[in-house]
Amino acid sequence: MEKLTLALVSHGPLGAGRWGLEYITPRAIKDDELLVRMVATGICRADIHFGDFSITETATNPAAYYPRVMGHEGAGYVEQVGNSAEGFKPNDPVLLSFMSCGKCYNCEADHPAYCVKSFECNFLGERNVYYPDARRDDDPQVGIAGSFFGQSSFSSKAIVKSATVVNLDGLGVTHSDLPILAPLGCGVQTGAGAFTNIANVQPDHDVAVLGVGGVGMSAILAAAMIGCRTIIAIDNVQSRLEMAKSLGATHTVNTSDPNLDLVSKIFEFTDSRGVHTSLDTTGIQRLARQSWDFVRFQGKVLQAGLANSDAQWQVSMADHLITGRLIIGCLQGDAIPQVYVREMVSWYLAGKFPVDKLVRCYPAGEWQQALEDMQNGTTIKPVLLWPDQHTSRI
């Protein structure tokens, strides 16, 4: 078994100070798995949510348990390949994305983001994938869970399911590109895919994005690349709005204004038409519900955020019938990662999709600062760099 793998391990709620870096030992890989030497891992809010469960929740939620390794926006190089993992060889550069069963009706129809076993595949994980480096042979309570999103990439070496892996071999990516590209497998894919895949927005379309963190800013990049007529960024952090404007937003709205009439403001920006598509990344019911009101008839309301599991849209059937508006859940941009991630990489290399402007890298030892900067809005997309990186060109 591999040894001295540095990982960010959750032994309890983040808020209780139970996360920390330590050395762990991966078990042997299975036939459908790869061992990947991680270069970088993006931090997503899902890592925080699923790694910060209270003691009460661990008694009732099957996805809430400790100890475990989180992380699901990994980038690195293949070290070992399982017997049934086809299409990979040692030293292939790879990005990691989400997991799907590959067998349900949605997976077979090329919509793996909506796999009917998505919760089981991505959030339950697998116990006893790693072990503390200093474990005692007579101690049975030593297992550390992995396979969060099929990867658990908050680690310098990660055992990953082959279904999560996107091979970048042959694309001309350099080693220094990998930290920039790490978030493509989740946050960037979700935001960009919302407009390019789910809504199919066009150059003459008007769009709005509520919440311009990593997902929302990626949607702004996609809309700008497409050349949308009106791109409206909505947030309560002015620095984020200024960045959105620099990335292609034509208008911005700061929701911290106590006198704001958001619906009227959007109609003002669109000559009373409303937008063709809105993307809500906040999950805040009040904001999301207003997006229904400022989307034009037969427009699309995309939901990519969820702040409260009890939140509801509260749309009358009469309004739904008369307006023809669609409310669509947005998971992973409805992407096939092995296709879409490579496409996004090509956009980036061609200079059309500047995701580098969203990323700030931190040594793994500064993970707490990275989390703090993401929470307060200083950094849009923090990426952790793992030690022992190689500097060779791919």
Salt bridges, closest charged atoms under 4 A:
GLU2 OE1 - LYS157 NZ 3.05
GLU22 OE1 - HIS11 NE2 2.72
GLU33 OE1 - ARG27 NH1 2.95
GLU33 OE2 - LYS161 NZ 2.83
ASP47 OD1 - HIS72 ND1 2.75
GLU73 OE1 - LYS381 NZ 3.12
GLU79 OE2 - ARG37 NH1 3.31
GLU79 OE1 - LYS157 NZ 3.29
ASP92 OD1 - LYS89 NZ 2.78
GLU126 OE2 - ARG27 NH2 3.24
GLU126 OE2 - LYS30 NZ 2.95
GLU126 OE1 - LYS161 NZ 3.67
ASP138 OD1 - ARG136 NE 3.06
ASP169 OD2 - LYS89 NZ 3.04
ASP204 OD1 - HIS205 NE2 3.91
ASP206 OD1 - ARG229 NE 2.97
ASP206 OD2 - ARG273 NH2 3.14
ASP206 OD2 - ARG296 NH2 3.61
ASP235 OD2 - ARG240 NH1 3.81
GLU268 OE1 - LYS265 NZ 3.69
ASP271 OD2 - ARG273 NH1 3.50
ASP293 OD1 - ARG289 NH1 3.08
ASP334 OD1 - HIS111 ND1 2.89
ASP373 OD2 - ARG360 NH1 3.30
